[in-house]
Amino acid sequence: MLWGLKRPMKSIAKLIPHLAVVLSIAFLGLIAGSYLVFVNAFPARHLTDAYRGGHALLDKWSKWQQAYPTEFWQPVRSAASGVTVYDPERAANGLTLYTTGGGQRAVLISMAGEVLHEWQLPFSAVWDETAAVRVPQPDSLIYFRQAHLYPNGDLLAIYEAAGDTPWGYGLVKMDKNSKPIWKYLQHAHHDLDVASDGKIYVLTHEVRSTTIRFWRHLEPPRIDDFVVVLSPDGEELQKVSVVDAFIDSPFARMVNLVAWYTEGDYFHTNAIDVLDPAAAAALAPGAREPVLLSMRELGAIGILDLADQRFGWALRGAWVGQHDPDLLPNGNLLLFDNYGHYGEGGISRVIEFDPDSLEIVWRYTGGADHPFYSGVRSAQERLANGNTLITESEGGRLFEVTPEGEIVWEYLNPVRGGENGDLIAVVSWGQRIDPASLDPEFLEAPAS
C-alpha cells in the first residue's frame, strides 16, 4: 500500500522543479508588467485601456439594467404634484417647457399645470448603424436632457443614457407630432443653443487616447468634449476641441486643479450659450464668435472664441459642481451652484455675481421650510420681470422666485415610480416661454 503511494509522490517530486520555473517566470512577468505600467511603456497603454473598458462594461451590465436604480429617479420629497403655488400677480406668466427623466419626453404646460403639448420619441425609433453608440441602452434608460422649441412646434432634443460611456446619445429634430425631421447621432450631450441665424451649437464628446504634452495627468483614455456647430438642417459645419482650446489659452494652469474623481472625464463640459460679441466684449475683448461654457470638473466657466479656437476668458469661483451659467444684460453672471451652499436649507444655491469683483449680488438658497438641493443637473433662468425660474432637478421641481426669494410659482413632476410610488422622475431642465413667440396654429392645433 505504501509502495503504491510512493510512485505518484515521486512523479510529483519530479514536477516541482518545472513548477518552480513556471512560477518564477510568472512572477518575473508580473514584475515586468508592473514596471511597464509604472513607466507607461508599451504595451501598458493597451493593457490600461482594456482594463478600463472592461470595468466600464461590467459596471454597465451589473448596475444599469433597470430604470429605478438610475439617477433619473430620486426619492419623493413631497406627496404633492403639479402646480402647488401660483401667484398670478407676481409670477412671470407664460408657458413652461421642461424635460424629464421619466422617459424620452418634453412637456409644455400652462401656469396652472395643464399639459398643452407633449413630445415623445424613443431613441430606438431614430437609432441606426451610423450612430456613434453601437449598442444603445434600452429606452427605459434613456431620456431627453435638453430641448429647444421652435415657433411652429418643432423640437430639438438631446438624448442621454444611464450607465453608458460616453453617455451622450445624440440630437434629433422632430415636428410637433414627434415625427423625426433629421438626426445627428454623434455623442451629443447636456446642452444646446440656437443662434439667431438658425445655426445649432451643441456639445459632443468622444474617447481620445492622445497624450497631452505638459499635462500628462489628463491621462488617456479621456472623454474629451467638443463644441459642434450644425446647420439648421443638422449638417456639421465646425468641431472644436474644448480641451485643446483651453490648454492653448492663458488659462491652461487651471487644468492643474482638475477634480480627483473624474475617471477620465476631466472637463465635463455641461453648458453652452451663444453670446453676442458686443455683450461678451467686457470679458473677452475681440472675441468674434464667443460661446460661454461651463466645465464642471475644473470648477470653471469660460468664453471660447470659435473663430480662433482659444479661450479668451475663464474664471473659477466659490461654486462647486456648477451648471448653466448665463451672462445677464447687466454684465453679471447667473449660475446654479450645486454644492456651494453650506448653511441652512440644503447644499445648493443660485447666485448672481460680478465677474470682475466676484461679489455675489443676489442668491437663492432655500430654507428649513423649503429645502433646496440637487447634486447634479439643474438650471435657472432670469425672467423678464426680474424673477428667476429654477430647475431643481433631483427634487423633480420647477419653481419661480422673486428677487426677495419668495416662491410665486411651483410645479412638482407628477410622474412617480418605484414599488410604492416613492420615487419622482427628475426634471432635467425648464424654460419659461412667451406664448407670443409661438405660432398660433401650433398652440391651437392638438398633436396628432
LONU-46642 format. One record per residue (C-alpha): residue number from 1; y, x, z. Coordinates in nm, 3 decimals, always signed. Layout:
LONU-46642
atom num=NUM, v=Y, u=X, w=Z
...
end
This chain:
LONU-46642
atom num=1, v=+0.000, u=+0.000, w=+0.000
atom num=2, v=+0.240, u=+0.278, w=+0.096
atom num=3, v=+0.139, u=+0.472, w=-0.214
atom num=4, v=+0.231, u=+0.172, w=-0.423
atom num=5, v=+0.581, u=+0.171, w=-0.276
atom num=6, v=+0.635, u=+0.541, w=-0.336
atom num=7, v=+0.619, u=+0.508, w=-0.714
atom num=8, v=+0.927, u=+0.277, w=-0.750
atom num=9, v=+1.109, u=+0.480, w=-0.484
atom num=10, v=+1.055, u=+0.797, w=-0.693
atom num=11, v=+1.185, u=+0.613, w=-1.001
atom num=12, v=+1.499, u=+0.504, w=-0.813
atom num=13, v=+1.548, u=+0.858, w=-0.685
atom num=14, v=+1.542, u=+0.986, w=-1.042
atom num=15, v=+1.817, u=+0.736, w=-1.134
atom num=16, v=+2.051, u=+0.841, w=-0.856
atom num=17, v=+2.198, u=+1.145, w=-1.042
atom num=18, v=+2.258, u=+0.932, w=-1.351
atom num=19, v=+2.419, u=+0.658, w=-1.140
atom num=20, v=+2.640, u=+0.916, w=-0.974
atom num=21, v=+2.756, u=+1.038, w=-1.316
atom num=22, v=+2.837, u=+0.683, w=-1.430
atom num=23, v=+3.030, u=+0.608, w=-1.110
atom num=24, v=+3.218, u=+0.936, w=-1.140
atom num=25, v=+3.318, u=+0.857, w=-1.498
atom num=26, v=+3.426, u=+0.507, w=-1.395
atom num=27, v=+3.632, u=+0.648, w=-1.106
atom num=28, v=+3.796, u=+0.905, w=-1.334
atom num=29, v=+3.865, u=+0.625, w=-1.584
atom num=30, v=+4.030, u=+0.421, w=-1.310
atom num=31, v=+4.243, u=+0.717, w=-1.206
atom num=32, v=+4.337, u=+0.790, w=-1.567
atom num=33, v=+4.416, u=+0.426, w=-1.636
atom num=34, v=+4.630, u=+0.401, w=-1.325
atom num=35, v=+4.817, u=+0.715, w=-1.429
atom num=36, v=+4.878, u=+0.582, w=-1.780
atom num=37, v=+5.015, u=+0.257, w=-1.639
atom num=38, v=+5.229, u=+0.451, w=-1.389
atom num=39, v=+5.386, u=+0.671, w=-1.658
atom num=40, v=+5.387, u=+0.384, w=-1.910
atom num=41, v=+5.191, u=+0.587, w=-2.167
atom num=42, v=+4.969, u=+0.446, w=-2.443
atom num=43, v=+4.781, u=+0.212, w=-2.411
atom num=44, v=+4.944, u=+0.098, w=-2.085
atom num=45, v=+5.182, u=-0.142, w=-2.260
atom num=46, v=+4.898, u=-0.325, w=-2.432
atom num=47, v=+4.698, u=-0.348, w=-2.109
atom num=48, v=+5.001, u=-0.479, w=-1.917
atom num=49, v=+5.086, u=-0.732, w=-2.189
atom num=50, v=+4.728, u=-0.855, w=-2.197
atom num=51, v=+4.721, u=-0.891, w=-1.819
atom num=52, v=+5.048, u=-1.083, w=-1.807
atom num=53, v=+4.947, u=-1.304, w=-2.095
atom num=54, v=+4.614, u=-1.382, w=-1.931
atom num=55, v=+4.782, u=-1.453, w=-1.599
atom num=56, v=+5.027, u=-1.696, w=-1.765
atom num=57, v=+4.744, u=-1.872, w=-1.949
atom num=58, v=+4.536, u=-1.903, w=-1.631
atom num=59, v=+4.839, u=-2.041, w=-1.447
atom num=60, v=+4.892, u=-2.296, w=-1.725
atom num=61, v=+4.529, u=-2.412, w=-1.718
atom num=62, v=+4.495, u=-2.423, w=-1.340
atom num=63, v=+4.830, u=-2.574, w=-1.232
atom num=64, v=+4.982, u=-2.773, w=-1.516
atom num=65, v=+4.732, u=-3.025, w=-1.645
atom num=66, v=+4.872, u=-3.336, w=-1.474
atom num=67, v=+5.225, u=-3.477, w=-1.468
atom num=68, v=+5.280, u=-3.532, w=-1.097
atom num=69, v=+5.235, u=-3.177, w=-0.965
atom num=70, v=+5.514, u=-3.063, w=-1.201
atom num=71, v=+5.878, u=-3.021, w=-1.103
atom num=72, v=+5.965, u=-3.315, w=-1.332
atom num=73, v=+5.880, u=-3.534, w=-1.032
atom num=74, v=+6.029, u=-3.498, w=-0.684
atom num=75, v=+5.988, u=-3.681, w=-0.351
atom num=76, v=+6.184, u=-4.004, w=-0.334
atom num=77, v=+6.485, u=-3.978, w=-0.104
atom num=78, v=+6.576, u=-4.348, w=-0.110
atom num=79, v=+6.389, u=-4.669, w=-0.181
atom num=80, v=+6.692, u=-4.798, w=-0.373
atom num=81, v=+6.707, u=-4.773, w=-0.751
atom num=82, v=+6.953, u=-4.838, w=-1.029
atom num=83, v=+7.324, u=-4.873, w=-0.951
atom num=84, v=+7.379, u=-4.864, w=-0.575
atom num=85, v=+7.758, u=-4.803, w=-0.568
atom num=86, v=+8.021, u=-4.923, w=-0.816
atom num=87, v=+8.395, u=-4.940, w=-0.758
atom num=88, v=+8.537, u=-5.067, w=-1.091
atom num=89, v=+8.894, u=-4.996, w=-0.984
atom num=90, v=+8.841, u=-4.625, w=-0.922
atom num=91, v=+8.545, u=-4.531, w=-1.143
atom num=92, v=+8.593, u=-4.395, w=-1.495
atom num=93, v=+8.442, u=-4.697, w=-1.669
atom num=94, v=+8.227, u=-4.634, w=-1.974
atom num=95, v=+7.865, u=-4.581, w=-2.071
atom num=96, v=+7.632, u=-4.317, w=-1.926
atom num=97, v=+7.371, u=-4.128, w=-2.128
atom num=98, v=+7.103, u=-3.939, w=-1.940
atom num=99, v=+6.771, u=-3.764, w=-1.994
atom num=100, v=+6.481, u=-3.793, w=-1.753
atom num=101, v=+6.164, u=-3.613, w=-1.656
atom num=102, v=+5.984, u=-3.948, w=-1.673
atom num=103, v=+5.889, u=-3.900, w=-2.037
atom num=104, v=+6.039, u=-3.790, w=-2.365
atom num=105, v=+6.326, u=-4.036, w=-2.349
atom num=106, v=+6.702, u=-4.066, w=-2.327
atom num=107, v=+6.870, u=-4.374, w=-2.186
atom num=108, v=+7.216, u=-4.526, w=-2.236
atom num=109, v=+7.327, u=-4.755, w=-1.953
atom num=110, v=+7.630, u=-4.965, w=-1.859
atom num=111, v=+7.825, u=-4.917, w=-1.538
atom num=112, v=+7.609, u=-5.192, w=-1.390
atom num=113, v=+7.292, u=-5.000, w=-1.480
atom num=114, v=+7.187, u=-5.225, w=-1.765
atom num=115, v=+6.984, u=-5.036, w=-2.027
atom num=116, v=+7.181, u=-5.071, w=-2.350
atom num=117, v=+6.972, u=-4.840, w=-2.564
atom num=118, v=+6.676, u=-4.606, w=-2.529
atom num=119, v=+6.529, u=-4.332, w=-2.746
atom num=120, v=+6.167, u=-4.220, w=-2.717
atom num=121, v=+5.995, u=-3.973, w=-2.945
atom num=122, v=+5.680, u=-3.788, w=-2.829
atom num=123, v=+5.658, u=-3.421, w=-2.918
atom num=124, v=+5.314, u=-3.487, w=-3.064
atom num=125, v=+5.485, u=-3.702, w=-3.329
atom num=126, v=+5.707, u=-3.413, w=-3.451
atom num=127, v=+5.486, u=-3.108, w=-3.395
atom num=128, v=+5.340, u=-2.934, w=-3.697
atom num=129, v=+5.184, u=-2.595, w=-3.774
atom num=130, v=+5.523, u=-2.434, w=-3.840
atom num=131, v=+5.619, u=-2.477, w=-3.473
atom num=132, v=+5.667, u=-2.172, w=-3.254
atom num=133, v=+5.449, u=-2.347, w=-2.995
atom num=134, v=+5.099, u=-2.313, w=-3.134
atom num=135, v=+4.912, u=-2.514, w=-2.871
atom num=136, v=+5.155, u=-2.754, w=-2.702
atom num=137, v=+5.105, u=-2.918, w=-2.368
atom num=138, v=+5.011, u=-3.288, w=-2.366
atom num=139, v=+5.302, u=-3.531, w=-2.399
atom num=140, v=+5.279, u=-3.619, w=-2.029
atom num=141, v=+5.404, u=-3.264, w=-1.950
atom num=142, v=+5.694, u=-3.264, w=-2.199
atom num=143, v=+6.039, u=-3.418, w=-2.161
atom num=144, v=+6.391, u=-3.430, w=-2.308
atom num=145, v=+6.602, u=-3.167, w=-2.131
atom num=146, v=+6.934, u=-3.231, w=-2.305
atom num=147, v=+7.074, u=-3.471, w=-2.565
atom num=148, v=+7.376, u=-3.534, w=-2.784
atom num=149, v=+7.474, u=-3.880, w=-2.907
atom num=150, v=+7.640, u=-3.934, w=-3.244
atom num=151, v=+7.869, u=-4.235, w=-3.305
atom num=152, v=+7.610, u=-4.411, w=-3.524
atom num=153, v=+7.334, u=-4.385, w=-3.263
atom num=154, v=+7.163, u=-4.075, w=-3.399
atom num=155, v=+7.048, u=-3.846, w=-3.117
atom num=156, v=+6.978, u=-3.476, w=-3.080
atom num=157, v=+6.725, u=-3.392, w=-2.810
atom num=158, v=+6.573, u=-3.072, w=-2.673
atom num=159, v=+6.207, u=-3.071, w=-2.574
atom num=160, v=+6.083, u=-2.866, w=-2.279
atom num=161, v=+5.738, u=-2.848, w=-2.121
atom num=162, v=+5.598, u=-2.774, w=-1.778
atom num=163, v=+5.370, u=-2.478, w=-1.725
atom num=164, v=+5.414, u=-2.305, w=-2.061
atom num=165, v=+5.566, u=-1.971, w=-2.154
atom num=166, v=+5.804, u=-1.976, w=-2.333
atom num=167, v=+5.882, u=-2.332, w=-2.222
atom num=168, v=+6.135, u=-2.433, w=-2.488
atom num=169, v=+5.961, u=-2.653, w=-2.744
atom num=170, v=+6.230, u=-2.731, w=-2.999
atom num=171, v=+6.509, u=-2.959, w=-3.112
atom num=172, v=+6.489, u=-3.287, w=-3.300
atom num=173, v=+6.744, u=-3.520, w=-3.456
atom num=174, v=+6.638, u=-3.884, w=-3.459
atom num=175, v=+6.805, u=-4.208, w=-3.562
atom num=176, v=+6.892, u=-4.494, w=-3.331
atom num=177, v=+6.538, u=-4.630, w=-3.374
atom num=178, v=+6.384, u=-4.297, w=-3.261
atom num=179, v=+6.268, u=-4.209, w=-3.612
atom num=180, v=+6.290, u=-3.833, w=-3.676
atom num=181, v=+6.552, u=-3.717, w=-3.926
atom num=182, v=+6.488, u=-3.342, w=-3.900
atom num=183, v=+6.338, u=-3.096, w=-3.654
atom num=184, v=+6.391, u=-2.735, w=-3.553
atom num=185, v=+6.071, u=-2.624, w=-3.385
atom num=186, v=+6.163, u=-2.282, w=-3.254
atom num=187, v=+6.177, u=-2.227, w=-2.878
atom num=188, v=+6.499, u=-2.426, w=-2.821
atom num=189, v=+6.563, u=-2.482, w=-2.451
atom num=190, v=+6.806, u=-2.602, w=-2.184
atom num=191, v=+7.130, u=-2.687, w=-2.363
atom num=192, v=+7.312, u=-2.753, w=-2.688
atom num=193, v=+7.663, u=-2.825, w=-2.812
atom num=194, v=+7.803, u=-2.971, w=-3.133
atom num=195, v=+8.128, u=-2.836, w=-3.276
atom num=196, v=+8.395, u=-3.043, w=-3.446
atom num=197, v=+8.267, u=-2.928, w=-3.788
atom num=198, v=+7.919, u=-3.062, w=-3.710
atom num=199, v=+7.753, u=-2.726, w=-3.653
atom num=200, v=+7.498, u=-2.726, w=-3.371
atom num=201, v=+7.484, u=-2.448, w=-3.113
atom num=202, v=+7.156, u=-2.416, w=-2.926
atom num=203, v=+6.976, u=-2.169, w=-2.701
atom num=204, v=+6.637, u=-2.033, w=-2.803
atom num=205, v=+6.407, u=-1.772, w=-2.655
atom num=206, v=+6.114, u=-1.560, w=-2.759
atom num=207, v=+5.889, u=-1.292, w=-2.613
atom num=208, v=+6.000, u=-0.941, w=-2.712
atom num=209, v=+5.825, u=-0.611, w=-2.643
atom num=210, v=+6.106, u=-0.366, w=-2.716
atom num=211, v=+6.218, u=-0.112, w=-2.459
atom num=212, v=+6.593, u=-0.113, w=-2.389
atom num=213, v=+6.732, u=+0.237, w=-2.350
atom num=214, v=+6.915, u=+0.292, w=-2.018
atom num=215, v=+6.797, u=-0.048, w=-1.893
atom num=216, v=+6.426, u=+0.019, w=-1.862
atom num=217, v=+6.395, u=-0.217, w=-1.566
atom num=218, v=+6.425, u=-0.500, w=-1.821
atom num=219, v=+6.060, u=-0.427, w=-1.872
atom num=220, v=+5.877, u=-0.577, w=-2.168
atom num=221, v=+5.729, u=-0.816, w=-2.242
atom num=222, v=+6.052, u=-1.010, w=-2.184
atom num=223, v=+6.162, u=-1.364, w=-2.255
atom num=224, v=+6.489, u=-1.291, w=-2.436
atom num=225, v=+6.749, u=-1.557, w=-2.509
atom num=226, v=+6.936, u=-1.615, w=-2.834
atom num=227, v=+7.230, u=-1.826, w=-2.945
atom num=228, v=+7.138, u=-2.001, w=-3.268
atom num=229, v=+7.387, u=-2.181, w=-3.492
atom num=230, v=+7.244, u=-2.461, w=-3.705
atom num=231, v=+7.399, u=-2.656, w=-3.988
atom num=232, v=+7.444, u=-3.031, w=-3.937
atom num=233, v=+7.113, u=-3.066, w=-4.124
atom num=234, v=+6.924, u=-2.830, w=-3.893
atom num=235, v=+6.923, u=-2.516, w=-4.109
atom num=236, v=+6.950, u=-2.190, w=-3.917
atom num=237, v=+7.278, u=-2.013, w=-4.001
atom num=238, v=+7.304, u=-1.742, w=-3.733
atom num=239, v=+7.099, u=-1.598, w=-3.449
atom num=240, v=+7.244, u=-1.364, w=-3.187
atom num=241, v=+7.054, u=-1.193, w=-2.904
atom num=242, v=+7.218, u=-1.265, w=-2.568
atom num=243, v=+7.058, u=-0.957, w=-2.409
atom num=244, v=+7.169, u=-0.723, w=-2.689
atom num=245, v=+7.523, u=-0.865, w=-2.690
atom num=246, v=+7.552, u=-0.826, w=-2.313
atom num=247, v=+7.429, u=-0.468, w=-2.283
atom num=248, v=+7.663, u=-0.377, w=-2.573
atom num=249, v=+7.963, u=-0.501, w=-2.373
atom num=250, v=+8.178, u=-0.361, w=-2.090
atom num=251, v=+7.989, u=-0.590, w=-1.851
atom num=252, v=+7.646, u=-0.431, w=-1.900
atom num=253, v=+7.642, u=-0.295, w=-1.541
atom num=254, v=+7.577, u=-0.649, w=-1.419
atom num=255, v=+7.225, u=-0.607, w=-1.558
atom num=256, v=+7.151, u=-0.383, w=-1.260
atom num=257, v=+7.174, u=-0.693, w=-1.039
atom num=258, v=+6.907, u=-0.897, w=-1.214
atom num=259, v=+6.703, u=-1.106, w=-0.969
atom num=260, v=+6.374, u=-0.963, w=-0.842
atom num=261, v=+6.173, u=-1.282, w=-0.904
atom num=262, v=+6.242, u=-1.322, w=-1.276
atom num=263, v=+5.892, u=-1.226, w=-1.402
atom num=264, v=+6.026, u=-1.115, w=-1.739
atom num=265, v=+6.285, u=-1.391, w=-1.779
atom num=266, v=+6.565, u=-1.154, w=-1.686
atom num=267, v=+6.870, u=-1.352, w=-1.801
atom num=268, v=+6.751, u=-1.716, w=-1.808
atom num=269, v=+7.048, u=-1.843, w=-2.007
atom num=270, v=+7.080, u=-2.212, w=-1.922
atom num=271, v=+7.406, u=-2.344, w=-2.068
atom num=272, v=+7.620, u=-2.316, w=-2.380
atom num=273, v=+7.963, u=-2.463, w=-2.459
atom num=274, v=+8.157, u=-2.405, w=-2.779
atom num=275, v=+8.516, u=-2.307, w=-2.691
atom num=276, v=+8.838, u=-2.333, w=-2.885
atom num=277, v=+8.965, u=-1.976, w=-2.941
atom num=278, v=+9.308, u=-2.072, w=-2.806
atom num=279, v=+9.157, u=-2.212, w=-2.486
atom num=280, v=+8.937, u=-1.903, w=-2.440
atom num=281, v=+9.218, u=-1.654, w=-2.511
atom num=282, v=+9.325, u=-1.621, w=-2.147
atom num=283, v=+8.976, u=-1.493, w=-2.056
atom num=284, v=+8.858, u=-1.334, w=-2.381
atom num=285, v=+9.161, u=-1.238, w=-2.592
atom num=286, v=+9.084, u=-1.205, w=-2.960
atom num=287, v=+8.751, u=-1.389, w=-2.949
atom num=288, v=+8.722, u=-1.571, w=-3.282
atom num=289, v=+8.402, u=-1.770, w=-3.223
atom num=290, v=+8.369, u=-1.795, w=-2.845
atom num=291, v=+8.085, u=-1.970, w=-2.664
atom num=292, v=+8.062, u=-2.000, w=-2.286
atom num=293, v=+7.719, u=-1.912, w=-2.145
atom num=294, v=+7.555, u=-1.928, w=-1.803
atom num=295, v=+7.296, u=-1.660, w=-1.722
atom num=296, v=+7.128, u=-1.778, w=-1.405
atom num=297, v=+6.926, u=-1.470, w=-1.310
atom num=298, v=+7.230, u=-1.244, w=-1.349
atom num=299, v=+7.437, u=-1.487, w=-1.142
atom num=300, v=+7.687, u=-1.454, w=-1.425
atom num=301, v=+7.886, u=-1.665, w=-1.666
atom num=302, v=+8.043, u=-1.515, w=-1.976
atom num=303, v=+8.205, u=-1.567, w=-2.313
atom num=304, v=+8.012, u=-1.439, w=-2.613
atom num=305, v=+8.208, u=-1.393, w=-2.935
atom num=306, v=+7.965, u=-1.477, w=-3.213
atom num=307, v=+8.196, u=-1.311, w=-3.466
atom num=308, v=+8.138, u=-0.960, w=-3.329
atom num=309, v=+7.824, u=-1.041, w=-3.126
atom num=310, v=+7.960, u=-0.899, w=-2.800
atom num=311, v=+8.069, u=-1.045, w=-2.470
atom num=312, v=+8.445, u=-1.043, w=-2.431
atom num=313, v=+8.442, u=-1.168, w=-2.073
atom num=314, v=+8.190, u=-1.209, w=-1.791
atom num=315, v=+8.209, u=-1.290, w=-1.422
atom num=316, v=+7.994, u=-1.304, w=-1.110
atom num=317, v=+8.098, u=-1.501, w=-0.803
atom num=318, v=+7.986, u=-1.670, w=-0.484
atom num=319, v=+7.750, u=-1.906, w=-0.664
atom num=320, v=+7.371, u=-1.878, w=-0.670
atom num=321, v=+7.142, u=-2.013, w=-0.944
atom num=322, v=+7.430, u=-2.185, w=-1.124
atom num=323, v=+7.421, u=-2.435, w=-1.410
atom num=324, v=+7.663, u=-2.596, w=-1.656
atom num=325, v=+7.995, u=-2.406, w=-1.633
atom num=326, v=+8.284, u=-2.589, w=-1.803
atom num=327, v=+8.624, u=-2.446, w=-1.895
atom num=328, v=+8.881, u=-2.706, w=-1.791
atom num=329, v=+9.213, u=-2.771, w=-1.969
atom num=330, v=+9.398, u=-2.616, w=-1.672
atom num=331, v=+9.215, u=-2.286, w=-1.723
atom num=332, v=+8.990, u=-2.325, w=-1.421
atom num=333, v=+8.611, u=-2.333, w=-1.436
atom num=334, v=+8.386, u=-2.606, w=-1.302
atom num=335, v=+8.016, u=-2.543, w=-1.234
atom num=336, v=+7.712, u=-2.669, w=-1.049
atom num=337, v=+7.622, u=-2.418, w=-0.778
atom num=338, v=+7.257, u=-2.490, w=-0.699
atom num=339, v=+7.207, u=-2.264, w=-0.396
atom num=340, v=+7.558, u=-2.160, w=-0.290
atom num=341, v=+7.633, u=-2.406, w=-0.011
atom num=342, v=+7.542, u=-2.306, w=+0.345
atom num=343, v=+7.691, u=-2.586, w=+0.551
atom num=344, v=+7.601, u=-2.943, w=+0.634
atom num=345, v=+7.477, u=-3.168, w=+0.357
atom num=346, v=+7.237, u=-2.952, w=+0.157
atom num=347, v=+7.214, u=-2.629, w=-0.039
atom num=348, v=+7.412, u=-2.735, w=-0.348
atom num=349, v=+7.775, u=-2.786, w=-0.435
atom num=350, v=+8.003, u=-2.841, w=-0.733
atom num=351, v=+8.304, u=-2.609, w=-0.741
atom num=352, v=+8.622, u=-2.572, w=-0.942
atom num=353, v=+8.769, u=-2.223, w=-0.919
atom num=354, v=+9.039, u=-1.999, w=-1.063
atom num=355, v=+8.863, u=-1.735, w=-1.278
atom num=356, v=+9.131, u=-1.474, w=-1.201
atom num=357, v=+9.150, u=-1.501, w=-0.824
atom num=358, v=+8.807, u=-1.666, w=-0.769
atom num=359, v=+8.985, u=-1.908, w=-0.536
atom num=360, v=+8.789, u=-2.233, w=-0.503
atom num=361, v=+9.044, u=-2.511, w=-0.556
atom num=362, v=+8.802, u=-2.805, w=-0.533
atom num=363, v=+8.447, u=-2.860, w=-0.419
atom num=364, v=+8.193, u=-3.131, w=-0.353
atom num=365, v=+7.921, u=-3.053, w=-0.100
atom num=366, v=+7.779, u=-3.384, w=+0.016
atom num=367, v=+7.736, u=-3.452, w=+0.387
atom num=368, v=+7.497, u=-3.572, w=+0.655
atom num=369, v=+7.511, u=-3.928, w=+0.520
atom num=370, v=+7.482, u=-3.818, w=+0.155
atom num=371, v=+7.260, u=-3.504, w=+0.137
atom num=372, v=+7.319, u=-3.310, w=-0.182
atom num=373, v=+7.074, u=-3.054, w=-0.316
atom num=374, v=+6.897, u=-2.957, w=-0.635
atom num=375, v=+6.739, u=-2.615, w=-0.666
atom num=376, v=+6.706, u=-2.634, w=-1.046
atom num=377, v=+6.875, u=-2.804, w=-1.342
atom num=378, v=+7.174, u=-3.030, w=-1.268
atom num=379, v=+7.516, u=-3.064, w=-1.426
atom num=380, v=+7.866, u=-3.203, w=-1.383
atom num=381, v=+8.147, u=-3.338, w=-1.600
atom num=382, v=+8.517, u=-3.369, w=-1.522
atom num=383, v=+8.619, u=-3.717, w=-1.636
atom num=384, v=+8.947, u=-3.828, w=-1.792
atom num=385, v=+9.069, u=-3.996, w=-1.471
atom num=386, v=+9.014, u=-3.679, w=-1.263
atom num=387, v=+8.683, u=-3.790, w=-1.113
atom num=388, v=+8.367, u=-3.582, w=-1.154
atom num=389, v=+8.032, u=-3.712, w=-1.277
atom num=390, v=+7.749, u=-3.517, w=-1.111
atom num=391, v=+7.383, u=-3.493, w=-1.209
atom num=392, v=+7.174, u=-3.418, w=-0.901
atom num=393, v=+6.852, u=-3.351, w=-1.088
atom num=394, v=+6.595, u=-3.322, w=-0.810
atom num=395, v=+6.734, u=-3.634, w=-0.644
atom num=396, v=+6.689, u=-3.831, w=-0.965
atom num=397, v=+7.052, u=-3.923, w=-0.917
atom num=398, v=+7.378, u=-3.957, w=-1.110
atom num=399, v=+7.699, u=-4.021, w=-0.920
atom num=400, v=+8.076, u=-4.011, w=-0.966
atom num=401, v=+8.315, u=-3.879, w=-0.703
atom num=402, v=+8.693, u=-3.890, w=-0.671
atom num=403, v=+8.898, u=-3.574, w=-0.611
atom num=404, v=+8.874, u=-3.665, w=-0.243
atom num=405, v=+8.494, u=-3.662, w=-0.262
atom num=406, v=+8.441, u=-4.039, w=-0.233
atom num=407, v=+8.147, u=-4.181, w=-0.427
atom num=408, v=+8.269, u=-4.460, w=-0.657
atom num=409, v=+7.955, u=-4.495, w=-0.871
atom num=410, v=+7.592, u=-4.403, w=-0.807
atom num=411, v=+7.273, u=-4.451, w=-1.003
atom num=412, v=+6.919, u=-4.367, w=-0.889
atom num=413, v=+6.649, u=-4.330, w=-1.152
atom num=414, v=+6.430, u=-4.642, w=-1.132
atom num=415, v=+6.131, u=-4.453, w=-1.277
atom num=416, v=+5.889, u=-4.381, w=-0.992
atom num=417, v=+5.543, u=-4.227, w=-0.988
atom num=418, v=+5.270, u=-4.091, w=-0.766
atom num=419, v=+4.992, u=-4.280, w=-0.595
atom num=420, v=+5.230, u=-4.479, w=-0.374
atom num=421, v=+5.544, u=-4.465, w=-0.585
atom num=422, v=+5.673, u=-4.189, w=-0.358
atom num=423, v=+5.792, u=-3.966, w=-0.644
atom num=424, v=+6.104, u=-4.003, w=-0.857
atom num=425, v=+6.147, u=-3.871, w=-1.211
atom num=426, v=+6.420, u=-3.608, w=-1.220
atom num=427, v=+6.742, u=-3.673, w=-1.410
atom num=428, v=+6.797, u=-3.359, w=-1.609
atom num=429, v=+7.146, u=-3.425, w=-1.744
atom num=430, v=+7.402, u=-3.703, w=-1.773
atom num=431, v=+7.726, u=-3.771, w=-1.959
atom num=432, v=+7.989, u=-4.046, w=-1.944
atom num=433, v=+8.068, u=-4.181, w=-2.291
atom num=434, v=+8.371, u=-4.376, w=-2.405
atom num=435, v=+8.244, u=-4.687, w=-2.590
atom num=436, v=+8.535, u=-4.650, w=-2.832
atom num=437, v=+8.377, u=-4.324, w=-2.958
atom num=438, v=+8.070, u=-4.514, w=-3.083
atom num=439, v=+8.033, u=-4.726, w=-3.394
atom num=440, v=+8.047, u=-5.099, w=-3.313
atom num=441, v=+7.740, u=-5.153, w=-3.536
atom num=442, v=+7.535, u=-4.925, w=-3.313
atom num=443, v=+7.641, u=-5.096, w=-2.991
atom num=444, v=+7.587, u=-5.445, w=-3.130
atom num=445, v=+7.252, u=-5.393, w=-3.304
atom num=446, v=+6.941, u=-5.355, w=-3.083
atom num=447, v=+6.694, u=-5.078, w=-3.162
atom num=448, v=+6.402, u=-5.190, w=-3.379
end
